[in-house]
Amino acid sequence: MSRYSDTSTGGLAEGGDDRPGLDELEPAVELLLDDDADDDDDEDDYPDDATEEDVDLVVALYREDGQPVAVAIGVELANDLDELIAQLRRLPGDGGAVGLVSIASEFFVLVRVRGKHVQVLLSDELAANDWPIARDVADFLGSELPEDDEDAGPIGDLDIFADVGLPDFELEALCDEDDDSDALVERIVKKLKYAPQYRKVVQASFGL
């Protein structure tokens, strides 16, 4: 008998091989593949971007040396909450800045940025099923996507402007009104005392 007989047949079997075999690796591989599939599903489920025709307005408000300022900002920001927040942080507002977005006359998004403090409001949570910035707001707030047949309403910080003359109950009532979202935004702007500056910008930049 060869002196290698025992080690070639019995030695490894008795000592065991602690390296993972294919049967041990397969569940891990399947798990990784499942994770990739879930990521792909999430991407496929994400709403298509709003086009320029869909976007009613994207406007920023802030005060500089105490004076109200309204400026049109990039239409592409109507599809990306993170970029909208980043842009608002760059504005030279005395006490931060406010972003206003209206899409397809259906819903609006309000964003208020004061340093690291960010507040957001979506006028109709159902919009999160169909529009990317609305989905971004729902994700930012940690809200689950609503069912289409739910009696949905606004989500987010209804007290976003409570300290500047627009209490939460009044803002909630505005969100519930049956009117075009751009018209509702204008009414909010009037409450914030930016009406002349805002009106000039939306006429010049968005033809409203």
Backbone as a ProteinNet text record, in pm:
[ID]
protein_1_A
[PRIMARY]
MSRYSDTSTGGLAEGGDDRPGLDELEPAVELLLDDDADDDDDEDDYPDDATEEDVDLVVALYREDGQPVAVAIGVELANDLDELIAQLRRLPGDGGAVGLVSIASEFFVLVRVRGKHVQVLLSDELAANDWPIARDVADFLGSELPEDDEDAGPIGDLDIFADVGLPDFELEALCDEDDDSDALVERIVKKLKYAPQYRKVVQASFGL
[TERTIARY]
85.5	0	87.6	49	124.8	116.7	225.5	226.5	136.5	89.1	-1	-147.8	-172.5	-310.6	-399.3	-351.3	-434.9	-464.8	-364.8	-386.3	-471	-464.5	-541.3	-686.6	-716.7	-856.6	-918.1	-843.4	-904.1	-859.7	-735.5	-680.6	-764.1	-797.9	-875.4	-1016.9	-1069.5	-1205.6	-1213.3	-1112.6	-1115.7	-1090.3	-993	-960.4	-1062	-1128	-1226.6	-1160.9	-1237.7	-1191.7	-1282.9	-1225.8	-1310.1	-1334	-1285.6	-1314.9	-1458	-1529.1	-1669	-1676.5	-1766.8	-1791.5	-1897.9	-1923.8	-2023.6	-2160.5	-2188.4	-2320.1	-2336.4	-2225.1	-2232.6	-2236.2	-2171.6	-2164.9	-2294.2	-2365.6	-2482.9	-2586.5	-2622	-2720.4	-2673.4	-2542.2	-2489.4	-2495.4	-2460.3	-2465.3	-2608.2	-2702.3	-2842.8	-2889.9	-2842	-2881.7	-2832.6	-2706.4	-2652	-2729.9	-2763.4	-2840.7	-2978.6	-3038.4	-3169.2	-3160.8	-3052	-3034.9	-3024.5	-2947.5	-2934.1	-3068.5	-3145.2	-3277.1	-3367.4	-3358.9	-3440.2	-3402.5	-3269.2	-3223.5	-3278.1	-3273.9	-3326	-3475	-3547.3	-3691.1	-3719.6	-3637.7	-3656.3	-3635.3	-3530.9	-3502.9	-3614.2	-3663.4	-3770.4	-3897.7	-3918.2	-4039.7	-4035.2	-3917.1	-3902.8	-3969.1	-4044.1	-4115.9	-4022	-4070.6	-3995.2	-3988.1	-3879.9	-3863.8	-3975.8	-4011.1	-4101	-4028.2	-4095.6	-4036.9	-4053.4	-3989.5	-4003.8	-4149.7	-4223.8	-4366.2	-4446	-4400.6	-4470.7	-4448	-4333	-4293.6	-4360.6	-4444.2	-4508.2	-4409.8	-4333.6	-4240.4	-4143.1	-4024.4	-3924.5	-3863.5	-3899	-3861.4	-3803.7	-3706.3	-3649.9	-3682.3	-3710.1	-3736.3	-3635.8	-3587.2	-3501.9	-3498.3	-3443.5	-3429.6	-3281.4	-3248.8	-3111.7	-3113.7	-3043	-3047.7	-3191.8	-3271.9	-3409.6	-3507.8	-3459.1	-3546.2	-3582.7	-3711.9	-3753.8	-3697.2	-3648.8	-3591.9	-3655.5	-3694.6	-3744.1	-3662.2	-3617.2	-3537.7	-3584	-3583.3	-3608.8	-3482.6	-3497.5	-3382.5	-3405.3	-3303.9	-3304.9	-3425.2	-3484.6	-3600.7	-3564.9	-3439.8	-3398.7	-3411.8	-3412.9	-3427.3	-3567.4	-3660.2	-3796.2	-3802.4	-3688.8	-3683.1	-3588.9	-3529.9	-3425.9	-3426	-3481.6	-3490.1	-3352.5	-3260.5	-3127.2	-3058.7	-3067.6	-3004.2	-3075	-3204.9	-3280.3	-3234.7	-3221.7	-3173.9	-3033.9	-2946.8	-2809.1	-2808.1	-2893.7	-2899.3	-2950.3	-3050.6	-3103.8	-2998.7	-2911.7	-2805.6	-2704	-2694.7	-2596.4	-2646.3	-2773.5	-2830.2	-2795.3	-2777	-2729	-2839.6	-2932.8	-3043.6	-3001	-3062.4	-3030.4	-3066.1	-3177.9	-3222.6	-3257	-3177.5	-3204.3	-3284.3	-3339.8	-3412.5	-3525.9	-3621.3	-3738	-3742.3	-3769.6	-3787.7	-3933.2	-3983.9	-4122.6	-4123.1	-4191.1	-4201.1	-4347.3	-4394.5	-4529.1	-4517.8	-4585.5	-4577.6	-4716.9	-4729.3	-4848.6	-4978.7	-4970.2	-5086.8	-5152	-5081.3	-5139.4	-5096.6	-4971.3	-4921.5	-4804.4	-4771.1	-4653.7	-4568.5	-4441.8	-4345.9	-4288.8	-4283.2	-4221.8	-4099.7	-3990.4	-3867.2	-3813.5	-3782.5	-3721.5	-3590	-3483.1	-3349.6	-3291.1	-3254.9	-3187.2	-3065.8	-2951.2	-2832.4	-2852.7	-2834	-2852.3	-2998.8	-3081.2	-3222	-3302	-3364.7	-3442.3	-3584.2	-3682.3	-3822.9	-3882.5	-3967.5	-4027.8	-4176.1	-4250.7	-4393.7	-4434.4	-4509.9	-4568.1	-4718.6	-4780	-4922	-5014.2	-4970.4	-5055.3	-4966.8	-4977.2	-4887.4	-4905.8	-5021.3	-5041.4	-4943.1	-4895	-4800.1	-4670.8	-4641.1	-4518.5	-4518.5	-4634.6	-4641.4	-4602.8	-4609.3	-4597.9	-4485.9	-4433.2	-4337.8	-4215.3	-4095.4	-3973.9	-3951.9	-3978.8	-3951.9	-4048.4	-4172.1	-4266.7	-4220.6	-4166	-4109.5	-3991	-3908.8	-3795.9	-3842.3	-3950.1	-4002.5	-4051.3	-4124.5	-4171.9	-4054.6	-3948.7	-3830.7	-3762.5	-3751.9	-3688.9	-3761.9	-3894.1	-3976.6	-3992	-3947.3	-3964.2	-4107.6	-4184.8	-4325.8	-4340.5	-4431.5	-4461.6	-4543.7	-4528	-4605.9	-4753.4	-4840	-4982.8	-5043.7	-5152.6	-5230.9	-5311.8	-5335.9	-5405.7	-5545.3	-5608	-5745.5	-5753.4	-5639.1	-5641.4	-5687.5	-5752.6	-5790.8	-5668.3	-5576.1	-5446	-5454	-5358.6	-5348.6	-5202.6	-5172	-5032.9	-4951.6	-4822.3	-4729.9	-4611.5	-4556.2	-4439	-4465.3	-4392.2	-4392.2	-4496.5	-4617	-4722.9	-4693.6	-4604.8	-4566.9	-4444	-4414.4	-4293.6	-4283.4	-4400.3	-4401	-4476.9	-4493	-4570.9	-4509.4	-4377.1	-4309.4	-4309	-4359.9	-4360.9	-4501.6	-4600.9	-4735.7	-4828.7	-4786.7	-4874.3	-4883.7	-4984	-4994.8	-5025.4	-4998.8	-5011.5	-5153.3	-5254.9	-5392.4	-5433.3	-5379.9	-5412.7	-5342.9	-5218.6	-5146.3	-5210.3	-5252.9	-5319.9	-5449.1	-5523.3	-5646.5	-5617.8	-5509.4	-5471	-5438.2	-5367.7	-5331.7	-5455.9	-5560.7	-5681.9	-5774.9	-5745.3	-5834.9	-5824.7	-5936.3	-5944.1	-5910.2	-5782.7	-5734.9	-5601.7	-5559.9	-5431.1	-5319.5	-5220.2	-5113.9	-5034.3	-5016.2	-4942.2	-5020.6	-5153.9	-5236.5	-5227.3	-5222.5	-5208.7	-5073.2	-4969	-4835.6	-4835.3	-4901	-4904.3	-4973.7	-5076.9	-5145.5	-5055.9	-4975	-4878	-4774.8	-4728.3	-4627.7	-4680.5	-4805.3	-4865.2	-4863.2	-4891.9	-4887.8	-4747.1	-4647.5	-4508.3	-4454	-4537.4	-4504	-4389.8	-4400	-4306	-4380.7	-4507.5	-4592.1	-4538.2	-4499.5	-4453.7	-4330.5	-4233.3	-4109.6	-4137.5	-4221.3	-4256.6	-4331.6	-4428.7	-4509.3	-4422	-4326.8	-4236.5	-4155.1	-4108	-4023.7	-4104.2	-4220.6	-4295.3	-4350.2	-4378.6	-4422.8	-4307.7	-4188.9	-4075.3	-4017.5	-4014.3	-3944.1	-4035.2	-4161.1	-4249.5	-4377.7	-4396	-4512.9	-4644.5	-4643.4	-4766.5	-4828
-119.5	0	122.4	222.4	346.8	417.2	482.9	555.3	677.7	715.1	830.9	790.8	660.7	613	671.4	670	715.4	863.5	940.9	1086.1	1124.9	1046.4	1084.6	1046.9	949	905.4	936.6	917.6	932.5	1053.5	1099.6	1207.5	1332.5	1381.5	1504.5	1483.7	1365.5	1339.5	1345.8	1290.6	1290.5	1429.4	1501.2	1633.4	1736.7	1713	1807.5	1919.5	1984.1	2098.1	2215.2	2317.5	2428.6	2532.3	2506.7	2600.3	2579.7	2690	2672	2599.7	2504.9	2436	2508.5	2459.4	2523.5	2523	2413.9	2406.4	2512.3	2555.8	2660.9	2799.3	2813.9	2943.6	2978.9	2880.2	2907.6	2996.4	2973.1	3062.9	3207	3229.5	3365.3	3430.4	3351.7	3404.1	3440	3352	3379.1	3504.3	3525.4	3643.6	3770.2	3767.7	3883.1	3912.1	3805.8	3824	3880.5	3834.3	3886.2	4033.7	4075.9	4217	4301.1	4252.5	4325.5	4336.7	4229	4230.9	4331.9	4340.8	4438.3	4579.6	4605.7	4738.5	4772.4	4673	4697.4	4727	4654.4	4677.1	4817.9	4864.4	4999.2	5102.8	5082.4	5176.8	5176.3	5056.6	5046.4	5112	5107.6	5160.3	5312.3	5372.4	5515.8	5594.9	5700	5775.6	5841.6	5859.8	5932.8	6080.8	6146.3	6288.8	6370.9	6477.8	6576.3	6648	6672.7	6747.2	6897.2	6976.9	7122.2	7163.1	7091.5	7123.1	7090.2	6991.8	6954.3	7054.1	7119.9	7206	7342.7	7375.5	7507.4	7614.7	7586.3	7686.6	7621.6	7680.7	7647.7	7781	7827.4	7961.9	7954.4	8039.4	8052.1	8190.5	8194.7	8319.2	8333.8	8455	8482	8632.5	8671.8	8814.4	8850.1	8959.5	9009.1	9151.8	9173.7	9303.3	9342.5	9241.4	9265.1	9279.1	9283.4	9303.1	9169.3	9151	9024.9	9009.6	8889.1	8857.5	8727.4	8724.5	8603	8578	8454.6	8420.6	8287.8	8277.9	8149.2	8064.4	7937.7	7848.3	7734.1	7652.9	7555.2	7463	7444.8	7357.2	7213.7	7173.2	7037	7009.2	7115.6	7098	7051.6	7060.8	7012.3	6859.7	6793.9	6647.8	6591.9	6678.4	6630.1	6712.7	6656.5	6729.2	6760.7	6666.2	6689.4	6807.1	6813.2	6923.3	7055.1	7051.1	7171.9	7225.4	7137.3	7179	7237.6	7173.3	7221.9	7361.2	7384	7515	7621.6	7588.7	7685.1	7724	7629.9	7659.7	7760	7767.2	7857.9	8002.4	8023.7	8157.7	8242.7	8373.7	8460.4	8512.9	8428.8	8475.2	8507.4	8612.4	8651	8538.5	8473.6	8366.7	8240.9	8205.7	8087.6	8121.7	8018.9	8037.7	7937.2	7971.2	7887.4	7848	7721.6	7674.4	7638	7677.7	7650.8	7577.4	7463.8	7385.9	7350.9	7372.3	7329	7245.8	7131.4	7038.7	7012	7033.6	6996.1	7047.7	7156.6	7216.1	7120	7010.7	6905.7	6911.5	6946.7	6947.5	7043.7	7079.4	7163.5	7107	7148.1	7112.5	7242.6	7251.7	7364.9	7314	7386.5	7350.5	7475.3	7465.4	7576.6	7529.4	7600.7	7562.5	7675.7	7643.1	7738.6	7668.1	7686.4	7613.5	7464.6	7388.3	7243.5	7203.5	7299.5	7269.6	7275.7	7164.7	7155.4	7111.6	7184.9	7148.1	7132.5	7034	7009	6979.7	7013.2	6984	6945.5	6838.2	6793.4	6809.7	6881.4	6915.2	6795.4	6693.4	6576.1	6452.3	6366.9	6251.3	6153.2	6153.4	6064.6	6094.3	6218.7	6256.5	6176.6	6120.1	6041.1	5916	5872.7	5756	5788.2	5916.1	5952.5	6050	6122.1	6229.7	6217.4	6233.4	6206.4	6298	6428.2	6513.6	6482.1	6443.6	6403.2	6274.6	6181.2	6057.7	6091.9	6187.9	6230.1	6282.6	6360.8	6415.7	6303.4	6208.8	6095.3	6018	5997.2	5927.2	6007.9	6138.8	6228.4	6221.4	6212.2	6207.9	6067.2	5966.9	5829.1	5781.9	5838.8	5803.1	5689.6	5599.1	5492.7	5548.1	5486.4	5530.5	5499.5	5593.8	5571.5	5483.4	5419.6	5347.8	5449.2	5415.9	5510.4	5544.7	5451.4	5476.8	5541.1	5576.7	5642.4	5786.9	5835.7	5976.9	6053.3	6081.7	6136.5	6286.9	6336.6	6479.4	6519.8	6634.4	6680	6597.6	6590	6528.5	6621.5	6618.6	6700.2	6803.5	6912.5	7014	7121.8	7099.6	7198.7	7329.3	7322.9	7444.1	7512.1	7481.1	7531.2	7684.3	7751.6	7898.4	7955.4	7876.1	7921.6	8044.6	8056.6	8168.9	8295.6	8285.9	8404	8434.7	8398.2	8443.5	8347.4	8221.3	8123.5	8000.1	7994.1	7880.9	7750	7641.6	7508.9	7477.8	7516.4	7483.8	7557.5	7678	7754.1	7694.8	7653.4	7591	7457.3	7381.5	7254.6	7278.2	7382.8	7414.8	7452.6	7525.2	7560.4	7436.1	7342.1	7218.1	7140.7	7150.4	7073.6	7141.6	7264.3	7336	7281	7283.3	7232	7344.4	7368.1	7473.4	7428.7	7491.2	7456.3	7483.4	7396.5	7408.3	7537.7	7587.3	7712.8	7829.8	7825	7929.3	7923.4	7802.5	7787	7836.9	7810.5	7859.9	8012.3	8074.8	8221.3	8275.6	8207.5	8251.7	8237.1	8131.9	8114.6	8226.6	8258.2	8363.5	8497.8	8526.1	8651	8655.9	8541.4	8534.8	8562	8521.7	8539.9	8677.5	8757.8	8896.3	8906.3	8819.3	8824.8	8846.5	8883.5	8879.4	8957.7	9085.6	9160.2	9097.9	9059.4	9001.2	8865.7	8785.7	8654.7	8667.6	8755.7	8772.8	8811.7	8899.5	8942.7	8825.3	8740.1	8627.7	8522.1	8484.7	8378.5	8423.8	8551.2	8601.4	8597.2	8641.5	8648	8511.8	8421.3	8294.1	8177.5	8182.9	8067.8	8103	8229.9	8270.9	8253.5	8259.5	8242.5	8377.4
0	0	0	-72.9	-77.4	56.9	93.2	220.1	215.2	94	81.8	83.1	93.4	81.3	190.2	314.5	424.6	413.7	377.1	371.6	253.2	144.7	26.8	38.5	122.8	131.4	265.8	370.7	501.7	578	549.3	630.6	628.3	509.2	497.4	548	524.8	570.4	721.4	787.7	933	988.3	926.2	977.4	933.9	821.9	771.4	694.3	608.8	529.6	562.8	630.6	675.5	567.4	444.5	335.4	288.6	256.4	213	81.2	73.7	-50.9	-131.4	-251.5	-336.9	-271.6	-198	-136.5	-28.7	33.6	134.5	70.2	-43.7	-109.6	-180.8	-228.5	-311.7	-244.3	-116.3	-54.6	-50.5	-21.7	-17.1	-154	-257.3	-393.2	-430.5	-393.7	-424	-353.3	-227.8	-152	-219.4	-266.3	-336.9	-463.4	-537.2	-659	-629.3	-517.5	-478.2	-444	-375.1	-341.1	-467	-564.6	-690.7	-760	-754.9	-818.6	-751.2	-616.3	-543.6	-582.8	-597.1	-638.7	-776.2	-867.3	-1001.8	-998.3	-911	-899.4	-849.6	-750.1	-697.5	-805.8	-889.6	-996.3	-1100.2	-1133.8	-1232.5	-1181.4	-1049.6	-989.6	-972.2	-988	-961.7	-1074.4	-1039.9	-1143.4	-1243.2	-1365.2	-1466.6	-1430.1	-1473.1	-1445.9	-1507.5	-1439.2	-1497.6	-1610.8	-1719.4	-1830.3	-1805.3	-1889.4	-1876.5	-1889.7	-1973.8	-1991.1	-1865.2	-1789.2	-1665.7	-1552.9	-1556.1	-1443.8	-1456.1	-1358	-1356.6	-1313.6	-1209.6	-1157.1	-1060.4	-1052.3	-949.9	-908	-790.3	-745.3	-604.8	-578.7	-444.5	-389.1	-260.3	-189.3	-75.6	-57	58	82.4	193.3	225.4	234.1	167.7	168.5	219.7	330	399	431	465.7	504.7	390.9	266.9	152.1	87.3	51	-11.7	-152.6	-181.3	-312.8	-361.9	-489	-552.9	-677.9	-698.1	-816.2	-873.3	-1004.9	-1069.9	-1060.2	-1031	-1026.4	-1125.6	-1146.6	-1254.9	-1255.6	-1372.2	-1385.6	-1347.2	-1367.6	-1333.4	-1183.1	-1101.8	-957.6	-919.1	-1012.4	-987.3	-984.6	-1009.7	-1007.3	-902.2	-819.5	-728.2	-600.1	-494	-368	-310.1	-315.7	-259.7	-328	-460.2	-532.9	-505.8	-489.2	-455.3	-320.3	-222.6	-90.7	-99.9	-176.9	-192.8	-255.5	-355.2	-420	-323	-243.8	-147.7	-44.6	-10	87.2	30.2	-101.2	-163.6	-171.5	-149.2	-162.5	-40.3	-61.6	46.8	137.2	175.2	257.2	399.2	456.4	594.1	691.3	667.2	756.9	681.6	580.5	500.6	376.1	312.7	186.9	177.4	91.6	68.5	-78.6	-106	-242.8	-266.4	-382.4	-420.9	-553.9	-559.3	-682.7	-704.5	-827.2	-864.9	-992	-993.2	-1105.3	-1162.4	-1293.6	-1370.6	-1309.9	-1236	-1167.9	-1068.9	-1034.6	-951.5	-805.1	-780.6	-643.6	-632.9	-509.7	-487.6	-375.6	-378.1	-274.3	-218.6	-87.3	-18.6	57.4	46	117	184.7	309.7	383	442.8	408.7	452.9	536.2	659	747.6	807.2	742.2	784.5	764.8	871.4	863.4	883.4	920.4	947.2	817.9	781.8	657.7	691	636.6	649.4	510.1	493.9	363.2	379.2	275.8	273.5	131.6	120.6	-5.3	7.1	-86.2	-73.4	-90.2	-163.3	-188.2	-194.4	-95.1	-87.9	-203.1	-269.1	-383.1	-495.9	-502	-606.4	-597.1	-480.3	-462.6	-548.2	-594.1	-681.4	-825.5	-862.8	-1004.2	-1038.6	-939.7	-968.5	-879.2	-935.7	-858.4	-738.3	-751.1	-634.3	-520.8	-556.7	-453.1	-385.7	-464.2	-407.4	-316.9	-359.6	-277	-142	-142.7	-17.1	73.1	15.7	95.2	154.5	75.4	124.8	235.6	214.6	312.4	445.9	439	559.8	616.9	540.4	584.4	575.2	481.8	465.5	364.8	392.9	297.6	182.5	66.1	-49.2	-26.6	-57.8	-35.1	-143.1	-109.4	-208.9	-289.5	-416.9	-503.4	-454.1	-382	-339.8	-201.6	-144.5	-15	-29.4	75.2	79.9	129.5	38.8	76.2	97.5	170.8	196.7	201.2	259	265.4	364.2	340.8	436.3	455.5	575.5	602.8	710.8	703.1	808.2	779.7	830.1	810	884.8	983.1	1056.7	996.7	870.8	805.3	807.9	803.4	803.5	922.6	1026.8	1142.7	1208.4	1198.9	1264.3	1179.5	1056.3	968.3	917.9	996.7	967.7	898.1	878	814.1	903.4	991.7	1085.2	1014.9	1085.1	1025.5	978.8	1055.9	1017.2	890.1	871.3	751.2	628.8	646	536.1	498.9	596.3	567.9	489.5	526.4	454.6	309.6	287.3	150.7	68.9	129.4	58.9	16	95	67.5	-32.5	-69.4	-160.1	-302	-371.1	-508.1	-605.9	-621.3	-711.1	-769	-879.2	-938.2	-837.9	-837.2	-737.9	-751.2	-874.9	-889.8	-830.1	-838.8	-778	-625.9	-571.1	-426.4	-378.3	-456.6	-420.7	-415.8	-511.4	-512.4	-387.8	-343	-221.8	-98.8	-97.6	11.1	8.1	-111.4	-126.4	-76	-102.6	-53.4	98.3	160.8	306.7	359.9	282	322.6	287.3	218.1	182.7	79.9	-22.3	-134.9	-267	-261	-380.1	-500	-487.2	-606.8	-671.4	-589.4	-641.4	-708	-645	-697.7	-829.8	-834.4	-954.7	-1074.2	-1052.1	-1159.3	-1213.4	-1123.7	-1164.3	-1240.3	-1190.8	-1257.2	-1392.9	-1405.8	-1537.2	-1637.2	-1591.9	-1682.4	-1715.2	-1619.1	-1637.6	-1673	-1630.7	-1650.5	-1723.4	-1754.6	-1832	-1761.5	-1628.1	-1550.8	-1516
[MASK]
++++++++++++++++++++++++++++++++++++++++++++++++++++++++++++++++++++++++++++++++++++++++++++++++++++++++++++++++++++++++++++++++++++++++++++++++++++++++++++++++++++++++++++++++++++++++++++++++++++++++++++++++

